[in-house]
Amino acid sequence: MKDAKNVTITDSEWMAMRAIWTMGHATIRELIDAMNELEG
């Protein structure tokens, strides 16, 4: 496992995390739909 100080995540990973934090509890289908809406 990487040292937490050296971990970087992609823009896509950040987008997924923001959607999860905003939605709270969501199914994967709801998460995918929300991310598709964000991409426009």
PyMOL CGO cylinders between C-alpha atoms (Angstrom):
from pymol import cmd
from pymol.cgo import CYLINDER

trace = [
    CYLINDER, 0.00, 0.00, 0.00, 1.26, 3.46, -0.89, 0.3, 1, 1, 1, 1, 1, 1,
    CYLINDER, 1.26, 3.46, -0.89, 2.19, 6.03, 1.69, 0.3, 1, 1, 1, 1, 1, 1,
    CYLINDER, 2.19, 6.03, 1.69, -0.79, 8.42, 2.02, 0.3, 1, 1, 1, 1, 1, 1,
    CYLINDER, -0.79, 8.42, 2.02, 1.51, 11.39, 1.41, 0.3, 1, 1, 1, 1, 1, 1,
    CYLINDER, 1.51, 11.39, 1.41, 2.37, 10.12, -2.07, 0.3, 1, 1, 1, 1, 1, 1,
    CYLINDER, 2.37, 10.12, -2.07, -1.12, 9.21, -3.29, 0.3, 1, 1, 1, 1, 1, 1,
    CYLINDER, -1.12, 9.21, -3.29, -2.60, 11.14, -6.18, 0.3, 1, 1, 1, 1, 1, 1,
    CYLINDER, -2.60, 11.14, -6.18, -5.97, 10.60, -7.79, 0.3, 1, 1, 1, 1, 1, 1,
    CYLINDER, -5.97, 10.60, -7.79, -7.26, 11.48, -11.24, 0.3, 1, 1, 1, 1, 1, 1,
    CYLINDER, -7.26, 11.48, -11.24, -9.85, 14.12, -12.08, 0.3, 1, 1, 1, 1, 1, 1,
    CYLINDER, -9.85, 14.12, -12.08, -12.32, 11.30, -12.74, 0.3, 1, 1, 1, 1, 1, 1,
    CYLINDER, -12.32, 11.30, -12.74, -11.70, 9.86, -9.29, 0.3, 1, 1, 1, 1, 1, 1,
    CYLINDER, -11.70, 9.86, -9.29, -12.24, 13.30, -7.72, 0.3, 1, 1, 1, 1, 1, 1,
    CYLINDER, -12.24, 13.30, -7.72, -15.49, 13.66, -9.67, 0.3, 1, 1, 1, 1, 1, 1,
    CYLINDER, -15.49, 13.66, -9.67, -16.70, 10.29, -8.38, 0.3, 1, 1, 1, 1, 1, 1,
    CYLINDER, -16.70, 10.29, -8.38, -15.75, 11.18, -4.80, 0.3, 1, 1, 1, 1, 1, 1,
    CYLINDER, -15.75, 11.18, -4.80, -17.56, 14.53, -4.99, 0.3, 1, 1, 1, 1, 1, 1,
    CYLINDER, -17.56, 14.53, -4.99, -20.69, 12.81, -6.30, 0.3, 1, 1, 1, 1, 1, 1,
    CYLINDER, -20.69, 12.81, -6.30, -20.56, 10.22, -3.51, 0.3, 1, 1, 1, 1, 1, 1,
    CYLINDER, -20.56, 10.22, -3.51, -20.02, 12.88, -0.81, 0.3, 1, 1, 1, 1, 1, 1,
    CYLINDER, -20.02, 12.88, -0.81, -22.88, 15.01, -2.20, 0.3, 1, 1, 1, 1, 1, 1,
    CYLINDER, -22.88, 15.01, -2.20, -25.33, 12.15, -2.64, 0.3, 1, 1, 1, 1, 1, 1,
    CYLINDER, -25.33, 12.15, -2.64, -24.53, 10.36, 0.58, 0.3, 1, 1, 1, 1, 1, 1,
    CYLINDER, -24.53, 10.36, 0.58, -26.07, 6.93, 0.03, 0.3, 1, 1, 1, 1, 1, 1,
    CYLINDER, -26.07, 6.93, 0.03, -26.48, 6.00, -3.65, 0.3, 1, 1, 1, 1, 1, 1,
    CYLINDER, -26.48, 6.00, -3.65, -26.56, 2.95, -5.86, 0.3, 1, 1, 1, 1, 1, 1,
    CYLINDER, -26.56, 2.95, -5.86, -23.92, 2.57, -8.54, 0.3, 1, 1, 1, 1, 1, 1,
    CYLINDER, -23.92, 2.57, -8.54, -26.62, 3.29, -11.15, 0.3, 1, 1, 1, 1, 1, 1,
    CYLINDER, -26.62, 3.29, -11.15, -27.49, 6.58, -9.40, 0.3, 1, 1, 1, 1, 1, 1,
    CYLINDER, -27.49, 6.58, -9.40, -23.80, 7.47, -9.20, 0.3, 1, 1, 1, 1, 1, 1,
    CYLINDER, -23.80, 7.47, -9.20, -23.24, 6.76, -12.90, 0.3, 1, 1, 1, 1, 1, 1,
    CYLINDER, -23.24, 6.76, -12.90, -26.30, 8.80, -13.85, 0.3, 1, 1, 1, 1, 1, 1,
    CYLINDER, -26.30, 8.80, -13.85, -25.15, 11.74, -11.71, 0.3, 1, 1, 1, 1, 1, 1,
    CYLINDER, -25.15, 11.74, -11.71, -21.66, 11.64, -13.20, 0.3, 1, 1, 1, 1, 1, 1,
    CYLINDER, -21.66, 11.64, -13.20, -23.10, 11.54, -16.73, 0.3, 1, 1, 1, 1, 1, 1,
    CYLINDER, -23.10, 11.54, -16.73, -25.16, 14.63, -15.94, 0.3, 1, 1, 1, 1, 1, 1,
    CYLINDER, -25.16, 14.63, -15.94, -22.06, 16.45, -14.68, 0.3, 1, 1, 1, 1, 1, 1,
    CYLINDER, -22.06, 16.45, -14.68, -20.19, 15.69, -17.89, 0.3, 1, 1, 1, 1, 1, 1,
    CYLINDER, -20.19, 15.69, -17.89, -23.10, 17.11, -19.90, 0.3, 1, 1, 1, 1, 1, 1,
]
cmd.load_cgo(trace, "trace")
